[in-house]
Amino acid sequence: MPQDESGQEGTDLEAEKGERIQDKRLSYLSEEKGKEFQPQTEIPEDSLVATSEDILFQKDDRANVYPLTLTWSFGWNSSLPVYYIRDESQRVLLYVCAHTAVIYSVFDNNQHCLQGHPNAISCLCISEDRRWIATADKGPNCLIIIWDSFTGIPVHTIFDSCPQGNGIGAIAITRDAKYLATISDAEIQKVCIWRWTLAVETPACALDLPKEYGFQNYLIFNPTNNKELVSNSKTQAIYYLWCEERDILAHSAPHLTEKTFNKLVGKLTQSVFHLNLTQILSATMEGKLVVWDIYRPPSSASASLDFPHIKPCKLVHLQKEGITVLTTVDSYIVTGDIRGNIKFYDRTLSIVNWYSHFKLSSIRTLSFSKTPAAPPTEKSNYPPDCTLKGDLFIVRNLIIGTSDATVYHLTTDGTKLEKLFVEPKDAICAISCHPYRPLLAIGSFCGMIKVWDYETKKYLFSRVFEKGLGIQSLTYNPEGVLLGAGFTEGTVYILDAMSLENQTPEPFKYSRTSVTHVSFSHDSQYMATADVRFTVSVYVVVVRNGHRVWEYLARLRSHRKSICSLLFGVHLDSNEPRLLSLGKDRLLIEYNLLKSSKDHLEVLDIHRTDQGNYPTCMVWYPPLTRELFLLICNSGYKVKLFNSTTKMCRKTLLGPVYGSSIEQVQILPVKSTLELQKRYMVFINRDKVGLQILPVDGNPHKTSAIVCHPSGVAGMTVSYDGCYAFTAGGHDRSVVQWEINLSALEAAVSLGGEDLTPFYGLVAGGREGKFYRELEDYFYYSQLRSQGIDTMETRKVSEHICLSELPFVMRAVGFYPSEEKIEDMFNEIRFSEYVDTGKLIDKINLPDFFKVYLNHRPPFGNTMRGIQHSFDILGFTNSKGEKVIRREDFLKLLLTKGEHMTEEEMCDCFATLFGLNPEGWKSEPAASSIKGSEICFEEQLPDEITAEIFTTDILGLTISQDFTQDPLVSEVVRNV
């Protein structure tokens, strides 16, 4: 018998029984009284939409018309409920995986994914008949989507449901699925009720909640009255009454403190309407129930301003364990607690039965079958309840979700508990595909490695490491017999790929920080790792007593910033492995493995890959040409090809532009030698996965991407046959399998046009626009200029300009490359045919120039944000709060930093910018300097230079006033 903390606990069984009978009589009287004052609402028995057959898993929805199609989601968000939506012979569950709701058929091992949310799903609910599913998300452009679970079709979407907030924090649906209620995730939370069946975009009524109420994170309707709701935060429960005729949402939120009952209440978790209809129950983490009485005015007072309200009337110490789940089913009030116990109480809060022998972890969710429990028969094995009568305890089957990300099915007839699946309960960053079998290894920060057969979607085996060992990186070796694992605290394990048993007597512990990269050489003689302290470690196979064993070789702190790629290659002349690392310090470092010895890792060469941008990843470019390249992506949306031997930048190309730069790339494996000349690249950026047709040439139609993890992608791998890509979502605890359809991507390329047609769309106005016309004029003017503007000789008509003219035309059209970028352009053009013909190119035509311009220019043009960022770093804050650079410091920076100028060059440039030189000076041979060396900087430059002064007054550019764009990224246009 629970103890009522406002009274005394029963002293003997007879007294307890007498109290229970009396409480039942009082409960019946209160129920009758409640019905008298209950607002009358007609609840239709049938759904508002005509019922149809459940065909979700009958139809073939595998028609693949997209380059990337989601086929399976591994993992689930254990912070959200799991719902039991089909029972009997089907056993179908509903749960959330990142931004996708998954309907999973346990017996068929089949999934149907409900895709449509741009952000991670934050809450969901389901109607009583299990047909209508409502999901909502948090983030920009948040959505509320109502789905038909019979077909998997979204029947209604509510846009801009929370324009002032961050999304939806809680959601509930009425028993008949007629209305939907939401609470926003904002500083000032808003409660809204939606008539979603009318396909409206605005709520029927809304209410702003004061901040003092705390963050309301749980919401539920009264199952017998569509107009009543209750929500709670950790400290406050709120009762709502929707007065539909007045379009207002009245609420009652009595303040609850320890003084209310002179007892510790604890943090509220969930609330429900009592089965007697006149009370509300709120569970707490102290194992108690707060009982609220609902005071409803008589029907004669309905026209007055007197609304129903609630008052705390009792604090019941129900159990010792903190209650995490509170719900009702049939005639029972059900709790789940932090010790994994599930307890059933009757209307008087007397215990009827409990399940405590399963030894579960903390209960997160309980969902009962839609079908009532079958009446007992001779074959039934229902347990007796714990009442004096000892009647059979008959209750529906249920799904249990626990805090360790485990989902169980409990068959109450016979008390049979089945473990349906166990998923990682912490972030997933490490994934790797087997090199020749359909196996996927998934590693989590919780220390679990799970291996799946991704073709049959079956879990095969797993290993859970001791507490404190979280998996950060995983890689199979090329033979597929070993699995290298890097851990968050610096340990490195070499495991057997099939048993996950250690292959070394002791794990390697040479790092104190997280091991972010693990890589094997092509012959599996070497393994290299990189950690967050910018250190590369190398391990080697040696023969000891006739056995091949792994030993530590050497390590080196070779970078100054984080290492983004660690890559083995092959020396073509000797077939020996080579090792390279790439860091955000813009350094590409190759190591000499043959000359390395114990505790000494030899560096072969160091090259800088970028100036302003930093590299993000690298991979070996497939042999589509006779020259071997390293493909390196950078933060400026560029893809660069470097000669693998000389490390010379041979090409710079515009990469995929999908909101953020590429973070990881892999070349798609081929199934046969016939496909070697048609290769593809899979990539991920901050939140998307995409495909790119090789060779990269800047054509925007040769790439496609889709959102895979809105909160961020942590890792990516591809299957050995190139049919699937897999992405890990980090803290969303999910891995998504994507089916690759290359023919769909090729179709998009063919529709985009040939030759220069796809490229014209990358400039304003296209082929017939003002920009391209100007580019033609500058190109042909450059031909005239190179032959001499004032010459009287016969003009030589040509389709080309000299290579030396290229930087002048680039600057004329608004692109101002650095000297290093100019040199990269020269090398790109000079050596473009060298491997095939042995000749250097010294001229360029207009189409090729146009491509070079598009691939080298900043993808979003020059921006005030970029210029301001430079001033933020180089300048100081003056008395006006502006970031400025002093004139003397400004001139000193030009003379000493970066691609520094000579004093003569600097004076000549300023003379031109301030109009002190004749038009065409130095760009036309006939002109000469007049005042370059005579300029007075004190007169021409202010004492303090801001980003705006530098842009408009010194460079002579104008800032675009297009307010449809973010003003921080307003385009800087030429002042012509």
Secondary structure as UniProt FT lines:
FT   STRAND          3..4
FT   TURN            5..6
FT   HELIX           13..37
FT   TURN            56..58
FT   STRAND          68..74
FT   TURN            78..79
FT   STRAND          83..86
FT   TURN            88..89
FT   STRAND          92..97
FT   TURN            98..99
FT   STRAND          100..105
FT   TURN            106..109
FT   STRAND          110..114
FT   STRAND          121..126
FT   TURN            128..129
FT   STRAND          132..138
FT   TURN            140..141
FT   STRAND          143..148
FT   TURN            149..152
FT   STRAND          153..159
FT   TURN            163..164
FT   STRAND          167..173
FT   TURN            175..176
FT   STRAND          180..184
FT   STRAND          190..194
FT   HELIX           196..198
FT   STRAND          205..208
FT   HELIX           211..213
FT   STRAND          218..222
FT   TURN            223..224
FT   STRAND          225..232
FT   STRAND          237..243
FT   TURN            244..247
FT   STRAND          248..252
FT   HELIX           258..261
FT   STRAND          268..273
FT   TURN            275..276
FT   STRAND          279..284
FT   TURN            285..286
FT   STRAND          288..295
FT   HELIX           299..301
FT   TURN            302..303
FT   STRAND          309..317
FT   STRAND          323..329
FT   TURN            330..331
FT   STRAND          332..337
FT   TURN            338..339
FT   STRAND          342..345
FT   TURN            347..348
FT   STRAND          351..355
FT   TURN            357..358
FT   STRAND          363..368
FT   TURN            378..379
FT   STRAND          398..402
FT   TURN            403..404
FT   STRAND          406..411
FT   TURN            412..415
FT   STRAND          416..422
FT   STRAND          428..433
FT   STRAND          439..444
FT   TURN            445..446
FT   STRAND          448..453
FT   TURN            454..457
FT   STRAND          458..464
FT   TURN            467..468
FT   STRAND          471..476
FT   TURN            478..479
FT   STRAND          482..487
FT   TURN            488..489
FT   STRAND          492..496
FT   TURN            497..499
FT   STRAND          515..520
FT   TURN            522..523
FT   STRAND          526..531
FT   TURN            532..533
FT   STRAND          536..544
FT   TURN            545..546
FT   STRAND          547..556
FT   STRAND          563..570
FT   TURN            572..574
FT   STRAND          577..583
FT   TURN            584..585
FT   STRAND          587..597
FT   TURN            598..599
FT   STRAND          600..608
FT   STRAND          615..620
FT   STRAND          629..634
FT   TURN            635..636
FT   STRAND          638..643
FT   TURN            644..646
FT   STRAND          649..654
FT   STRAND          664..667
FT   HELIX           673..675
FT   TURN            676..677
FT   STRAND          680..684
FT   STRAND          688..693
FT   HELIX           700..702
FT   STRAND          703..707
FT   TURN            710..711
FT   STRAND          715..718
FT   TURN            720..721
FT   STRAND          724..728
FT   TURN            731..732
FT   STRAND          735..740
FT   HELIX           742..751
FT   TURN            755..756
FT   HELIX           757..760
FT   TURN            761..762
FT   TURN            764..765
FT   HELIX           766..768
FT   HELIX           770..787
FT   TURN            789..790
FT   STRAND          800..802
FT   HELIX           803..805
FT   HELIX           806..812
FT   TURN            813..814
FT   HELIX           819..830
FT   TURN            831..833
FT   HELIX           834..837
FT   STRAND          843..845
FT   HELIX           846..856
FT   TURN            859..860
FT   HELIX           864..874
FT   STRAND          876..877
FT   TURN            879..880
FT   STRAND          883..886
FT   HELIX           887..896
FT   HELIX           903..913
FT   TURN            914..915
FT   TURN            919..920
FT   TURN            922..923
FT   TURN            925..926
FT   HELIX           932..934
FT   HELIX           937..940
FT   STRAND          944..945
FT   HELIX           947..948
FT   HELIX           949..954
FT   STRAND          958..959
FT   TURN            963..964
FT   HELIX           967..969
FT   STRAND          971..973
//
